[in-house]
Amino acid sequence: MAAAAATCWFSVGTSLYSLTSYRFSTPIRPFSSSSSLFIPKAVHQNQFQKKGLKNSTSEKAVGKQNFPWRSKEERLLANKNGRSSKNEAGRSQSTAFKSSGQQRKGAGKGAVFESKEQQVETGIIEDATFLNAVVKVYCTHTAPDYSLPWQKQRQFASTGSAFMIGDGKLLTNAHCVEHHTQVKVKKRGDDTKYVAKVLARGVECDIALLSVESKDFWEGAEPLRFGHLPHLQDAVTVVGYPLGGDTISVTKGVVSRIEVTSYAHGSSELLGIQIDAAINPGNSGGPAFNDDGECIGVAFQVYRSDETENIGYVIPTTVVSHFLEDYERNGKYSGFPCLGVLLQKLESPALRACLKVPSNEGVLVRKVEPTSDVSNVLKEGDVIVSFDGVRIGCEGTVPFRSSARIAFRYLISQKFTGDVAELGIIRAGEFMKVQAVLKPRVHLVPYHIECGQPSYLIVAGLVFTPLSEPLIGEECEDSIGLKLLTKARYSLAKFEGEQIVVLSQVLANEVNIGYEDISNEQILKLNGTRIKNIHHLAHLVDSCKDKYLVLEFEDNFLVVLEREAAVSASASILKDYGIPAERSSDLLEPYIDSIRPDEATDQHEFGDSPVSNSEFGYEGLLWS
C-alpha cells in the first residue's frame, strides 16, 4: 500500500498535536471528521507517552560554568552557582535569554550572539544565511509493545526539523526522535544524509539534543543566534520541512499570546508562545525567528478544532535554556521540578476570612504529595502567599513583565532539580517562611516509561507488568476497567518506586488451568506480602520456599499455583509463545528494598482531583 502521512501523537482530552511528519506502509484512519490531521491505526494516542532519557557518557558536557547560550547581561547576573538572579518576577527568570547584541569572547563553542543585525526582509528571506542552519531530520522509530512487553512494534519512519546551535550540536523536538533506532539529518541544498546521535531528550519540555560527528556536515555551518522572549504582536517567522514538499518552508505571523501552556507530548505545563503563523506536520523541531534573524523558540505543536484556526505553539528560549543548562550541569537531562501540592484559589472573601488571610492573595493547600519534599514542611490548610519573595495572587498568579500576570508555577519551572525554594505561608493566621527542596514529580502511573522498554515478569504463564498510561492506551479503557482507571487518574504514590502491578494476560497452559480468562487485574499480595513494585514481586517469587504461590488480587480474588510446577512449566511456555525470557533485563538486577514497612499500605486514598490536572478546574484546583 502506498505510504501515507500522519501525525504521531495527540493528548487525550485536548486538541494539541505534535508536528512530526510520519510515513507508514500500513493503513491509517482519521482521528476526527473535523480535523485535517490523521493518526495511524498502529500508533495509539498514548503510545508515545513513555520514554527514558537518552544520555551520552561519551560526549563531553559543554564546559562547566560556561553557558554559551546566555547573553552578556544575564551572565553578569549569574551567581556563584551559575544561576541568574530571580528576584524580580516581572522580568525573565534564570533561563531567560537577554540578547546582548555583542560578539561573545572567550565563551568557546556554542550558540552565537553577534552584534551585526541580520534583518529579515520578505524579498531576501531566501538568501538569509540563518536558513542554512535549519536541517531536515529523518528518524526510524521502533516503539515498545506494552501489551506484549517482551517485543517491539513494527518500525516506522518520520521526518521533522532541527537547527544548529554550535559545538557540533543540534536541537529538535523530543517527539521527533521518540523510540529512535536511527536518526539522520540533511542540510539545505545537500543530498547527503548524516547520522546523528541523540545526547539527551527532555520529555516535559519536548526538546532533544543531537550531535553529528562528521566534519563535512559542519563545514561552513553557522549556528543560530538566540534572541530574547518576544512581545505580543512581534513578527515571527517559522522555518522547517513540513509536508507538502521537500525543500525548506517559511511561514510568517505574529506572537498572539505568551503564557504557561500545556505541552501535549510531555503532559506538562511550561511557558509557551502562541503564534498565528502556519505550522504543519514536519515543522516539529524547526526554529522560529524574529525580524533580527534571532531564534526565539522551537515549533512543536498546534491546536485544532472546528471553532479555532491558526493556533500554533513555540517553545520559548527560556525553556530551551533551562534544558541546555540542565544537561550541562548533570551530563544528562534531569527534568523540571515541581512543588507537589494540590492548590485551590482563594477568590472568596469568606474563605480568606475563615483562613485568617488578611489580603487578597494566596492559594490554599488542599493536598500534599507524600513523595514531595514539601510534605515535611507544608500541611493541608496552609495558604501559600509567596514563592521566593514573589507575592502570589488569589488566582494563583504572579506579576509577569510590566502589566501582565502568569501562573505562579512559571516560577517553579525556572528552578532546577535540587534547588531550594522559600515559601511564605499563613498557618492558622500566622505568617511564616519555610524552605523546600524541589524535585521532579513522582507519578504512580507514569506517562512515559523511562527505560524505553516496559518491565515484565512471567510466572506460570501469568504476565505481570506495571500499569502505565501507554499500556492503558494500547489496551483501551474498557478492557482496563473502571477501578484501575480510577487509580491511574486519582491515586498518588505513597513512596518513590511504588508501582501498580497488573496481571495483563494469561498464556494458557496446563499449569494455569482455570485462570486463562483473567486480564488487567491488579495484584495486591503474594503469600500475604504486599507488592510494592514489579521488582519486589520478582524478588518474592524467587525467594519463595512454600509449596504454593498464593496471589491475591482486587476484590479478594485468589490465584493459587504449585510453585514447583510453575517453575517446571516456564521453559515450555516460553517456547510455545516464542518469548525470549521470563522477565525483562532490569529484573535480573538484585532487589534492594529501600521502602519502610509503614509506607507500603494496603489501599490508596483517592483524591478529589485528577493527578494530571493542568489548569484550575471548576473547583479551582491545580496541581503545582
C-alpha positions as CSV (number, residue, x, y, z in Angstrom):
1,M,0.0,0.0,0.0
2,A,1.2,3.5,-0.8
3,A,2.9,5.3,2.1
4,A,0.7,7.8,3.9
5,A,1.5,10.8,6.1
6,A,0.1,11.2,9.6
7,T,0.7,12.9,12.9
8,C,2.4,10.9,15.5
9,W,0.8,11.9,18.8
10,F,-2.0,13.7,20.5
11,S,-3.1,14.3,24.0
12,V,-6.3,12.7,25.4
13,G,-8.9,15.3,26.1
14,T,-7.2,18.1,24.1
15,S,-6.6,19.1,20.5
16,L,-2.9,19.6,20.8
17,Y,-0.9,17.8,18.2
18,S,2.8,17.2,17.8
19,L,4.1,18.1,14.4
20,T,6.3,15.3,13.2
21,S,5.5,14.0,9.7
22,Y,5.3,10.2,9.6
23,R,5.5,7.8,6.7
24,F,3.7,4.5,7.1
25,S,3.1,1.4,4.9
26,T,0.0,0.5,7.0
27,P,-3.5,1.8,6.7
28,I,-4.4,4.9,8.6
29,R,-7.7,6.2,10.0
30,P,-8.8,9.8,10.7
31,F,-8.7,11.0,14.3
32,S,-11.9,13.1,13.9
33,S,-14.0,14.2,11.0
34,S,-13.4,17.8,11.8
35,S,-9.7,17.6,11.9
36,S,-7.3,17.7,9.0
37,L,-4.7,15.6,10.8
38,F,-4.6,11.9,10.9
39,I,-3.2,9.3,13.4
40,P,-2.1,5.9,12.2
41,K,-4.0,2.9,13.5
42,A,-0.8,1.2,14.6
43,V,0.2,4.2,16.7
44,H,-2.1,4.9,19.6
45,Q,-2.6,8.3,21.1
46,N,-0.9,7.4,24.4
47,Q,1.8,5.2,22.7
48,F,4.3,8.0,22.8
49,Q,3.8,9.0,26.4
50,K,6.7,7.0,27.7
51,K,10.3,7.4,27.4
52,G,13.6,7.3,29.1
53,L,16.4,9.8,29.0
54,K,18.9,9.1,26.3
55,N,22.2,10.0,27.9
56,S,25.6,10.1,26.4
57,T,28.6,9.4,28.6
58,S,31.0,9.6,25.6
59,E,30.1,13.1,24.8
60,K,31.6,15.8,27.0
61,A,29.4,18.4,28.5
62,V,29.8,21.9,27.2
63,G,32.2,23.1,29.9
64,K,31.3,23.9,33.4
65,Q,30.0,27.3,34.3
66,N,30.2,28.4,30.7
67,F,26.8,28.8,29.2
68,P,27.3,29.7,25.6
69,W,23.5,30.4,25.0
70,R,23.4,33.1,27.7
71,S,23.7,36.7,26.8
72,K,26.2,39.1,28.3
73,E,23.7,40.8,30.6
74,E,22.4,37.5,32.0
75,R,25.9,36.2,32.6
76,L,26.6,39.4,34.6
77,L,23.7,38.5,36.8
78,A,24.8,34.9,37.4
79,N,25.7,33.9,40.9
80,K,28.4,31.6,42.1
81,N,26.3,28.6,41.2
82,G,26.0,29.8,37.6
83,R,22.3,30.7,38.1
84,S,20.9,34.1,37.4
85,S,19.0,36.3,39.8
86,K,15.3,35.6,40.1
87,N,14.3,38.4,42.5
88,E,12.1,40.3,40.0
89,A,9.1,38.3,39.0
90,G,8.2,40.8,36.2
91,R,11.5,40.1,34.4
92,S,12.7,37.0,32.7
93,Q,13.9,34.4,35.1
94,S,17.2,32.4,35.3
95,T,16.8,30.8,32.0
96,A,15.7,33.9,30.0
97,F,17.7,34.9,27.0
98,K,18.9,38.5,27.0
99,S,20.3,39.3,23.6
100,S,23.4,41.4,24.2
101,G,23.9,42.3,20.5
102,Q,27.6,41.8,21.0
103,Q,30.1,39.1,19.9
104,R,30.8,36.9,22.9
105,K,34.5,36.5,23.5
106,G,36.2,33.6,25.3
107,A,33.0,31.6,25.5
108,G,34.2,28.7,23.5
109,K,31.9,27.0,21.0
110,G,28.2,27.2,21.3
111,A,25.3,29.3,20.2
112,V,26.5,32.5,18.8
113,F,25.5,36.1,19.8
114,E,26.6,38.7,17.3
115,S,26.4,42.5,17.2
116,K,25.6,42.5,13.4
117,E,21.9,42.6,12.9
118,Q,20.5,40.4,10.2
119,Q,17.3,42.0,9.2
120,V,14.7,39.6,7.7
121,E,13.0,41.1,4.7
122,T,10.5,39.4,2.6
123,G,12.3,40.0,-0.6
124,I,15.6,38.5,0.6
125,I,14.4,35.8,3.0
126,E,15.5,33.1,0.6
127,D,19.1,34.3,0.8
128,A,19.2,34.7,4.6
129,T,22.2,32.7,6.0
130,F,20.3,31.6,9.1
131,L,18.1,29.4,6.9
132,N,21.2,27.2,6.3
133,A,21.3,26.3,10.0
134,V,17.9,24.6,9.7
135,V,18.1,20.9,8.7
136,K,15.7,18.1,8.0
137,V,15.5,15.1,10.4
138,Y,14.9,11.6,9.2
139,C,14.1,9.2,12.1
140,T,13.3,5.5,12.2
141,H,11.2,4.6,15.3
142,T,10.7,1.2,16.9
143,A,8.2,1.6,19.8
144,P,7.6,-1.0,22.5
145,D,4.6,-3.2,22.6
146,Y,3.1,-2.6,26.0
147,S,0.6,-5.5,25.7
148,L,3.4,-7.9,24.8
149,P,6.3,-6.2,26.7
150,W,9.0,-8.7,25.5
151,Q,8.8,-7.4,22.0
152,K,8.6,-4.2,19.9
153,Q,6.2,-3.0,17.3
154,R,6.8,-2.7,13.6
155,Q,9.2,0.1,12.8
156,F,8.1,3.3,11.0
157,A,9.8,6.4,9.7
158,S,9.2,10.1,10.2
159,T,10.6,13.4,9.2
160,G,11.0,16.6,11.2
161,S,13.2,19.6,11.5
162,A,16.2,20.7,13.6
163,F,18.7,23.5,13.8
164,M,22.3,24.1,14.6
165,I,23.3,25.7,18.0
166,G,27.1,25.2,17.7
167,D,29.7,22.9,19.4
168,G,28.6,20.1,17.0
169,K,25.1,20.0,18.4
170,L,21.5,20.5,17.1
171,L,18.2,21.0,18.7
172,T,14.9,19.3,17.8
173,N,11.7,18.1,19.5
174,A,11.8,15.1,21.7
175,H,8.8,13.5,19.9
176,C,10.8,13.7,16.6
177,V,13.2,11.1,17.9
178,E,10.8,9.1,20.1
179,H,11.9,5.5,20.4
180,H,14.6,6.1,17.8
181,T,16.6,3.4,16.3
182,Q,18.3,5.6,13.7
183,V,18.5,9.4,13.2
184,K,19.8,11.1,10.2
185,V,19.9,14.8,9.2
186,K,20.3,16.6,5.9
187,K,21.4,20.2,5.3
188,R,19.7,22.6,2.9
189,G,20.9,22.2,-0.6
190,D,22.8,19.0,0.2
191,D,22.0,15.4,-0.9
192,T,24.0,13.7,1.8
193,K,22.3,12.4,5.0
194,Y,24.5,12.4,8.1
195,V,24.0,10.1,11.0
196,A,23.1,11.9,14.2
197,K,23.3,10.8,17.8
198,V,20.7,11.6,20.5
199,L,22.5,13.1,23.5
200,A,19.5,13.9,25.7
201,R,15.8,14.1,25.5
202,G,13.6,16.3,27.7
203,V,10.1,14.8,27.7
204,E,8.4,17.5,29.7
205,C,9.7,20.3,27.5
206,D,9.7,18.3,24.3
207,I,13.3,19.1,23.4
208,A,16.1,16.8,22.2
209,L,19.8,17.5,21.8
210,L,21.5,15.8,18.9
211,S,25.2,15.7,17.8
212,V,26.7,15.0,14.4
213,E,30.4,13.8,14.4
214,S,31.0,14.2,10.6
215,K,33.2,17.2,9.9
216,D,31.8,17.5,6.4
217,F,28.4,18.3,7.9
218,W,29.7,21.3,9.8
219,E,31.8,22.7,7.0
220,G,30.7,26.3,6.5
221,A,27.9,26.0,9.1
222,E,26.9,29.0,11.2
223,P,24.9,28.3,14.4
224,L,21.8,30.3,15.1
225,R,21.7,33.2,17.4
226,F,19.2,33.1,20.3
227,G,17.0,36.1,21.0
228,H,15.0,37.3,24.0
229,L,11.4,36.4,24.8
230,P,9.3,38.3,22.3
231,H,6.4,40.6,23.0
232,L,2.8,40.5,21.8
233,Q,2.3,41.3,18.1
234,D,6.1,40.8,17.4
235,A,6.6,39.4,13.9
236,V,7.7,35.7,13.8
237,T,9.0,33.5,11.0
238,V,8.7,29.7,11.3
239,V,11.2,27.7,9.3
240,G,11.2,23.9,8.7
241,Y,10.5,21.0,6.5
242,P,6.7,20.3,6.7
243,L,4.6,18.1,4.5
244,G,3.8,19.4,1.0
245,G,7.3,19.4,-0.4
246,D,11.0,18.5,0.1
247,T,12.6,21.9,0.3
248,I,12.7,24.3,3.2
249,S,9.4,26.1,4.1
250,V,9.0,29.6,5.6
251,T,5.8,31.0,7.1
252,K,5.2,34.3,8.8
253,G,2.9,35.5,11.5
254,V,2.8,37.3,14.8
255,V,3.0,36.5,18.5
256,S,-0.6,36.1,19.8
257,R,-0.1,35.1,23.4
258,I,2.6,34.2,26.0
259,E,1.6,32.1,29.0
260,V,2.0,28.8,30.8
261,T,0.9,26.3,28.2
262,S,0.0,22.6,28.2
263,Y,2.8,20.6,26.4
264,A,0.9,17.7,24.8
265,H,3.9,15.4,24.4
266,G,5.2,15.7,27.9
267,S,1.8,16.1,29.7
268,S,3.3,19.1,31.4
269,E,2.8,22.9,31.8
270,L,5.6,25.3,30.9
271,L,5.9,28.7,29.4
272,G,4.8,28.7,25.7
273,I,4.4,31.2,22.9
274,Q,1.2,31.1,20.8
275,I,1.6,32.3,17.2
276,D,-0.7,32.5,14.1
277,A,2.0,31.5,11.6
278,A,1.2,28.3,9.8
279,I,2.7,25.2,11.5
280,N,2.2,21.8,9.9
281,P,3.4,18.2,10.4
282,G,7.1,18.2,9.8
283,N,7.7,21.6,11.3
284,S,8.4,20.0,14.6
285,G,11.9,21.0,15.9
286,G,12.2,23.9,13.5
287,P,13.2,27.3,14.8
288,A,11.0,30.4,14.9
289,F,12.8,33.7,14.2
290,N,12.2,37.4,14.9
291,D,12.9,40.2,12.5
292,D,16.5,40.3,13.5
293,G,17.2,36.7,12.4
294,E,17.4,35.5,16.0
295,C,15.8,32.3,17.1
296,I,13.1,33.0,19.7
297,G,11.8,29.4,20.0
298,V,11.1,25.9,18.7
299,A,7.9,25.0,16.9
300,F,6.3,21.9,18.5
301,Q,2.5,21.7,18.5
302,V,-0.8,23.1,17.2
303,Y,-4.3,23.4,18.5
304,R,-7.0,22.5,16.0
305,S,-10.8,22.3,16.3
306,D,-13.9,23.5,14.5
307,E,-14.0,26.7,16.5
308,T,-10.4,27.8,16.1
309,E,-7.7,28.3,13.4
310,N,-4.1,29.4,13.2
311,I,-3.1,28.5,16.7
312,G,0.4,27.2,16.8
313,Y,2.9,26.9,19.7
314,V,6.6,27.6,20.1
315,I,8.8,26.6,22.9
316,P,10.4,29.8,24.1
317,T,14.2,30.3,24.6
318,T,13.7,30.4,28.3
319,V,12.6,26.8,28.3
320,V,15.4,25.8,25.8
321,S,17.9,27.5,28.1
322,H,16.7,25.5,31.1
323,F,17.1,22.3,29.2
324,L,20.6,23.1,28.0
325,E,21.8,24.2,31.3
326,D,20.3,21.2,33.0
327,Y,22.2,19.0,30.5
328,E,25.4,20.9,31.1
329,R,25.2,20.6,34.9
330,N,24.4,16.9,35.1
331,G,25.7,15.5,31.8
332,K,22.1,14.4,31.3
333,Y,18.6,15.7,31.4
334,S,17.1,15.5,34.9
335,G,13.8,17.2,34.3
336,F,11.8,20.2,35.6
337,P,11.0,20.2,39.3
338,C,7.6,20.6,40.9
339,L,6.1,21.6,44.2
340,G,3.9,18.6,44.6
341,V,0.8,20.2,46.1
342,L,-2.9,20.4,45.1
343,L,-3.9,24.1,45.4
344,Q,-7.2,25.9,45.5
345,K,-8.0,29.5,44.5
346,L,-8.8,32.0,47.3
347,E,-11.2,34.3,45.4
348,S,-13.9,34.0,48.0
349,P,-13.6,36.8,50.7
350,A,-15.4,34.5,53.2
351,L,-12.9,31.7,52.6
352,R,-10.0,34.1,53.1
353,A,-11.5,35.4,56.3
354,C,-12.0,31.9,57.6
355,L,-8.4,31.1,56.9
356,K,-7.3,34.4,58.5
357,V,-5.7,35.6,55.3
358,P,-5.6,39.4,55.7
359,S,-5.2,40.4,52.0
360,N,-6.5,39.3,48.6
361,E,-3.7,36.9,47.9
362,G,-2.5,33.3,48.3
363,V,-3.6,29.8,47.4
364,L,-4.9,27.1,49.7
365,V,-3.0,23.8,50.1
366,R,-5.6,21.0,49.6
367,K,-3.3,18.0,49.4
368,V,0.4,17.4,49.6
369,E,2.0,14.5,47.6
370,P,3.7,12.1,50.0
371,T,6.8,11.8,47.7
372,S,7.3,15.6,47.6
373,D,9.9,17.2,49.8
374,V,7.3,19.9,50.9
375,S,5.4,17.1,52.7
376,N,7.9,17.8,55.5
377,V,7.1,21.5,55.7
378,L,3.5,22.0,54.4
379,K,0.2,20.8,55.7
380,E,-3.3,20.7,54.4
381,G,-4.9,24.1,55.2
382,D,-1.8,26.1,54.7
383,V,-2.0,29.2,52.5
384,I,1.0,29.9,50.2
385,V,1.3,33.6,49.8
386,S,4.8,33.9,48.3
387,F,7.4,32.0,46.3
388,D,11.0,33.2,46.7
389,G,9.7,36.6,47.8
390,V,7.2,37.0,44.9
391,R,3.7,37.5,46.1
392,I,1.1,35.1,44.8
393,G,-2.4,36.4,43.9
394,C,-5.7,34.7,45.0
395,E,-6.0,33.1,41.5
396,G,-2.5,31.6,41.7
397,T,-0.8,34.1,39.5
398,V,2.3,36.3,39.9
399,P,3.4,39.5,38.1
400,F,4.9,38.9,34.6
401,R,6.7,41.7,32.7
402,S,5.2,45.1,33.1
403,S,1.4,44.7,33.2
404,A,0.6,41.0,32.9
405,R,0.2,38.1,35.3
406,I,1.1,34.5,34.8
407,A,0.5,31.2,36.6
408,F,2.9,31.0,39.5
409,R,4.2,27.6,38.5
410,Y,6.1,29.5,35.9
411,L,8.4,30.5,38.8
412,I,8.8,26.8,39.8
413,S,9.7,25.9,36.2
414,Q,12.7,28.3,36.4
415,K,14.2,26.2,39.2
416,F,16.4,23.1,38.7
417,T,16.2,19.8,40.4
418,G,17.7,20.1,43.9
419,D,17.1,23.8,44.1
420,V,15.7,25.2,47.4
421,A,12.6,27.4,47.3
422,E,11.5,29.7,50.1
423,L,7.7,29.7,50.6
424,G,5.8,32.3,52.6
425,I,2.8,30.7,54.2
426,I,0.0,31.5,56.5
427,R,-0.9,28.7,59.0
428,A,-3.7,29.3,61.5
429,G,-3.4,33.0,60.9
430,E,0.3,33.2,61.5
431,F,2.8,34.1,58.7
432,M,6.0,32.0,58.5
433,K,8.6,31.1,55.9
434,V,9.6,27.5,55.1
435,Q,12.1,26.1,52.7
436,A,11.7,23.1,50.4
437,V,13.9,21.2,48.0
438,L,12.3,20.9,44.6
439,K,12.5,17.7,42.5
440,P,10.6,16.1,39.6
441,R,7.2,14.7,40.3
442,V,6.8,11.0,41.0
443,H,3.8,9.5,39.1
444,L,2.2,6.3,40.4
445,V,1.1,5.6,36.9
446,P,3.8,7.1,34.6
447,Y,3.0,8.9,31.3
448,H,6.3,7.7,29.9
449,I,8.5,4.6,30.5
450,E,11.9,5.9,31.4
451,C,13.9,2.8,30.3
452,G,12.2,2.7,26.9
453,Q,11.1,-1.0,27.2
454,P,8.5,-1.9,29.8
455,S,9.3,-4.3,32.7
456,Y,7.5,-7.7,32.8
457,L,7.6,-10.9,34.7
458,I,6.0,-14.3,33.6
459,V,5.1,-16.7,36.3
460,A,3.5,-20.0,35.1
461,G,2.1,-18.1,32.1
462,L,0.8,-15.2,34.1
463,V,2.2,-12.0,32.6
464,F,2.8,-9.2,35.1
465,T,3.7,-5.6,34.1
466,P,3.5,-2.1,35.8
467,L,0.4,-0.1,34.9
468,S,1.3,2.9,32.7
469,E,-0.6,5.4,30.5
470,P,0.9,3.8,27.3
471,L,-0.5,0.4,28.5
472,I,-3.9,1.9,29.1
473,G,-3.7,3.4,25.7
474,E,-2.9,0.1,24.0
475,E,-5.4,-1.9,26.0
476,C,-8.2,0.7,25.7
477,E,-10.0,2.0,28.7
478,D,-12.9,-0.5,28.5
479,S,-10.6,-3.5,28.9
480,I,-8.6,-1.9,31.7
481,G,-11.7,-1.4,33.9
482,L,-13.1,1.4,35.9
483,K,-11.2,0.6,39.1
484,L,-7.7,0.7,37.5
485,L,-8.6,3.8,35.6
486,T,-9.7,5.5,38.8
487,K,-6.4,4.6,40.4
488,A,-4.5,5.8,37.4
489,R,-6.3,9.1,37.4
490,Y,-6.7,9.9,41.1
491,S,-4.2,8.0,43.2
492,L,-0.9,9.3,44.5
493,A,2.3,7.4,45.0
494,K,3.0,6.8,48.7
495,F,6.7,6.4,48.2
496,E,9.3,6.6,45.4
497,G,9.4,3.4,43.4
498,E,5.8,2.4,44.0
499,Q,4.0,0.8,41.1
500,I,0.6,-0.6,40.4
501,V,1.5,-4.1,39.1
502,V,-1.2,-5.8,36.9
503,L,-1.7,-9.2,35.5
504,S,-2.1,-8.2,31.9
505,Q,-2.9,-11.6,30.4
506,V,-2.5,-15.4,31.0
507,L,-0.7,-17.5,28.5
508,A,-2.8,-20.7,28.5
509,N,-1.0,-23.8,29.8
510,E,-1.9,-26.8,31.9
511,V,-0.3,-25.3,34.9
512,N,-2.7,-22.3,34.9
513,I,-6.0,-24.1,34.1
514,G,-8.9,-22.1,35.4
515,Y,-7.2,-18.7,35.2
516,E,-7.0,-18.3,31.4
517,D,-9.6,-15.6,31.1
518,I,-8.0,-13.2,33.7
519,S,-6.7,-9.9,32.3
520,N,-5.8,-6.5,33.6
521,E,-6.2,-7.2,37.3
522,Q,-4.0,-5.6,40.0
523,I,-2.1,-8.0,42.1
524,L,-2.0,-6.9,45.8
525,K,-0.2,-9.6,47.7
526,L,1.9,-12.7,47.2
527,N,1.8,-15.2,50.1
528,G,0.5,-12.4,52.3
529,T,3.2,-9.8,51.5
530,R,2.0,-6.5,49.9
531,I,3.5,-5.9,46.5
532,K,5.5,-2.7,46.2
533,N,6.6,-2.8,42.6
534,I,7.3,-5.4,39.9
535,H,10.9,-5.8,41.1
536,H,9.6,-6.6,44.5
537,L,7.2,-9.2,43.0
538,A,10.1,-10.9,41.2
539,H,12.1,-11.0,44.4
540,L,9.2,-12.6,46.3
541,V,8.7,-15.2,43.6
542,D,12.5,-16.0,43.5
543,S,12.8,-16.3,47.3
544,C,9.6,-18.2,47.9
545,K,10.1,-21.7,49.5
546,D,6.5,-22.5,50.1
547,K,4.6,-25.2,48.3
548,Y,2.1,-22.8,46.8
549,L,2.2,-19.4,45.3
550,V,-0.9,-17.6,46.6
551,L,-1.6,-14.4,44.6
552,E,-4.2,-12.0,45.9
553,F,-5.9,-9.6,43.5
554,E,-8.5,-6.9,43.8
555,D,-11.9,-7.9,45.2
556,N,-10.3,-10.7,47.2
557,F,-9.8,-12.8,44.0
558,L,-7.3,-15.6,44.6
559,V,-4.9,-17.5,42.2
560,V,-3.1,-20.4,43.7
561,L,-0.2,-22.1,41.8
562,E,2.0,-25.0,42.7
563,R,5.5,-23.4,43.0
564,E,7.5,-26.4,41.6
565,A,5.0,-27.0,38.8
566,A,5.2,-23.3,37.9
567,V,9.0,-23.4,37.7
568,S,9.0,-26.6,35.6
569,A,6.4,-25.2,33.1
570,S,8.3,-21.9,32.5
571,A,10.6,-23.2,29.7
572,S,7.8,-24.9,27.7
573,I,5.6,-21.8,28.0
574,L,8.3,-19.5,26.7
575,K,9.0,-21.9,23.8
576,D,5.3,-22.2,22.9
577,Y,4.8,-18.5,22.7
578,G,8.1,-17.5,21.3
579,I,9.1,-15.4,24.2
580,P,12.9,-14.9,24.7
581,A,12.9,-14.6,28.5
582,E,10.6,-15.0,31.5
583,R,11.5,-11.5,32.7
584,S,12.8,-8.2,31.5
585,S,16.5,-7.5,31.8
586,D,16.0,-4.9,34.6
587,L,14.5,-7.5,36.9
588,L,17.8,-9.5,36.7
589,E,19.4,-7.0,39.0
590,P,19.4,-7.7,42.7
591,Y,16.4,-6.3,44.5
592,I,17.2,-3.6,47.1
593,D,14.4,-2.8,49.5
594,S,14.6,0.9,50.4
595,I,11.0,1.2,51.4
596,R,9.9,1.4,55.0
597,P,7.2,-1.1,56.0
598,D,4.8,1.7,57.1
599,E,5.0,3.2,53.6
600,A,3.6,0.2,51.9
601,T,-0.1,0.5,52.7
602,D,-2.9,-1.8,51.5
603,Q,-5.1,0.9,50.0
604,H,-4.6,4.1,48.1
605,E,-6.6,7.2,49.0
606,F,-8.4,8.6,46.0
607,G,-8.0,12.3,45.7
608,D,-10.8,14.7,44.8
609,S,-9.0,15.9,41.7
610,P,-7.2,14.1,38.8
611,V,-3.5,13.8,39.4
612,S,-2.8,15.2,36.0
613,N,-4.8,18.4,36.3
614,S,-3.1,21.1,34.2
615,E,-5.4,24.0,34.9
616,F,-7.7,25.3,37.6
617,G,-11.0,23.4,37.0
618,Y,-14.5,24.2,38.2
619,E,-13.4,23.6,41.7
620,G,-10.5,26.0,41.3
621,L,-8.0,23.2,41.9
622,L,-4.5,23.0,40.4
623,W,-1.5,20.6,40.8
624,S,1.6,22.6,41.1
